[in-house]
Amino acid sequence: MNLSFFDQFTSPHLLGIPLILISMVFPTLLLPSPTNRWITNRLSTLQLWFIHLTTKQLMLPLNKEGHKWALILTSLMMLLLTINLSGLLPYTFTPTTQLSMNMALAFPLWLATLLTGLRNQPTTSLGHLLPEGTPTPLIPALILIETVSLLIRPLALGVRLTANLTAGHLLIQLISTATTALLPILPTVSTLTTLILLLLTILEIAVAMIQAYVFVLLLSLYLQENI
């Protein structure tokens, strides 16, 4: 029983080809193709409004130098958002429940922000490792602690996204299994669990959107420290 619950997190294969690739490419097909006109219908208007709002919120804490990252951060936000939401559909697979994929997104971008700071302002970037006014005996310990906290940032980004989505999918599967099992025995209780399942699904939609936003927002804050 436990194995069947976690089978949903294994990448399905067809003729030896991992379908995770299709899961990652499919969300990009939902975006409108470019035309000679900026706005063609209500869907395009809504998408452009949402992208503009997201970009504005992400770029608020950054100066002009950080606005060069607008395309990367907004594209990452839209990719994570569409993958997370499409993973809630029946008979689908969510690539962002895989720690390997999340780390592949988090580590290079975190490293890019760190190298940007070391190249542009090395003194300020290294100064974050030692708070001002630190007593002399505590300097080695604080440098070690700050270095460790700096190095685990990409791990925290990947684990946070993976854990939240995995927990939500497991809860949905557990409650849906209980609903199906209780239906012939206790129909009233099964109806109540169905209501709980509906509320949990709405919550998971919110979590999928929030986690995509938090992932990109933390990257923008890391970038803010280094520019």
N, C-alpha and C positions, 0 to 999 in steps of 0.2 A: 504494500500500500504506500509506504514512504517513497519507494522508488518511482511509482507511477506519478506521484505529485511532482517530483523533480524532473520527470521526463520532459516537461514543457520547456525546460531551460537548456536542453540539448539541441544543437543545431540540426535540423532535419536534412537528409541527403536524398537526392534523386539521381540515380545512375552514377553514384559516386561523387556528385557535384554538391557542395554545401549550399543550401538554399539561403544561407545568411547573406550571401552576396545580392540575391534578388530582394531580400528584405531591406537592404541598405539602399539599393538603387530605386526601388519603387516609390518612396516618398518624393523623390525629385520629379517624378512624372506628374505629381499633383500640382506642381507650380505651373503657372501659365507660361506658354511659349512667347518669346518677344515678338512684337509686331511693330508696324510703323506708328501705331497709336499707343499712348501710355495707358489709357483706360478704355477697355472694350466692353465691359459688362459690370454688373454689380459685384460679382465674385472677385474680379480683378481689383475693383475699388476697395473692397474689404481687405484683401490681402495687402495691397499697398499701404492702406491705413495702419494695419497691424504691424507691418515691417517698419514703417516710419515711427510708430510709437515705441516699438522695441528698441530701435536704434537710438532714439532720443534718450530713453532711460539708461541705456548702457553707456552712452557717451557723456552724460551729465557730469560724472566725477572726473573726467579726463580733460586734459588741456588739448591744445591744437595738435601737438605732436602725437597724442594718442588717437586722434581721429583717423589716422592712417589704418588703424586696426578695425575700423567700422565694418568693412566688408567681411573680414574673417569672422568677427564675433557674431554679426547678424546671420551670416550663412550657417555657422555652427549652431546658433540658437534655433533656426528654422529646421535644420537637419534633425537635431535632438527632439524637437517638438513633434515633428511628423512621425518619427520612428516610435516615440513613446506612445503617441495616440493610436497609431495604426496597430501597435502591439496589443491593444485592448480589444481588437476585433476578434471574433471567433475564428478558430483554426489558423491563427497567425503566429508568428515567432517574433519576439522582441530582442533585437541584437544588443540593446543597451542593458540587458540583464547579464551580459557577459563581462566580467571584470577585465578580461584581456582587451576588449574593444574600448572600454571606457578609459583604461590606462593608455591605450594607443592614442586617444584623443587628448588626454590630460597632460601626459608627460612632455610631448614636444612643444605644446603651447606654453606650459609653465616654464620650460627651459628657454623658450624664445623670449619670454618676458624677463627672465633672470639675466640672460646674456645681453639683452637690450640695456638693462640698467648698468651692468658691469662695463659696457662699452661707452655709454653716454656719460654716466656719472658714477665712476667706481667708488669714490670716497663715500658718497651718500649711501650707495647700495650696501657697502660693507659696514657702514655706520649703523645699519639696522640690527646688526648682530650684537651690538653693545649699547644698551640704553645710556643716555647721558646721566651723569651723577652716580654711576655705579661704584660702590666701595671697592677698593683694590683687591681685597681677598676674594670677592665674589666674581671678579672678572673672568677667570678661566671657566668657572661653572656656567656662568650666563652665556658666554660665547658658545659653549658646547650645547646648551639647551636651545638657544636661538638657531644654531645650525641644524640641529635635529628637527626643530619645528619647521624650518624652511624646506628641508629635504622631504618631509612627509606630506607636503602640500599636494603634490600630484596624486599620491596614494589616497589622501583624504577625499579628493575630488572624485576619483574613480569608485572608491568604496561607498561613498555617500549615494551616488546615483544608482549603483548596482544594488545596494541593500534596500533602498526605498522601493524600487520597482519590483525586486524579487519578493519582498514581504507582501506587497499589495497583490501580486499575482497568486501567491500561495494562499492568502486569505480568501480571495475570490474563489479559488478552486476548492478550498476546504468547505466554505459555506455552500457553494453550489452542490457539492457532493452530499452534504448533510440534507439539503433541501430535497434532492432526488430520493435519498434513502428514507426520509420521513414522510414522503407524500402518500404511500399506501397505508402507513401505520397511523400517523397523526397528521391529518390534512390541515388542521388549524395551525399547529406549530410550523408545518411546512410553509404555510402562507406567510407567517410572521418572518421566517428565515428568508423567504423570497423578498419581502420588503427590506430586510436588512441588507440582502445582496444588492438590491437596487440602489440603496443609499451608499453602500460601499463602492459600487461602480462609479457613482457620481464623484465620490471622494477620490477615487483612483484617477479619474480624468483630471481633477484639480492637481493631484500630486504629479502626474505626468507633465503638466504644464509648468508647475512651480519648480520641479527639479531641473528641467531644461533651462529655465531662467536663472536659477541659483548657480548652476554649473558655469554658465557664461558670465554671470555677474561677478563671481569670485575671481574668474580669470581677469576681468576688467579691473578689479581692485588690486590684484597682483601687479597688473600692468601700471596702475596708478603709482604704486610705490617705486617703480623703476624708471619713470620718465619725468 
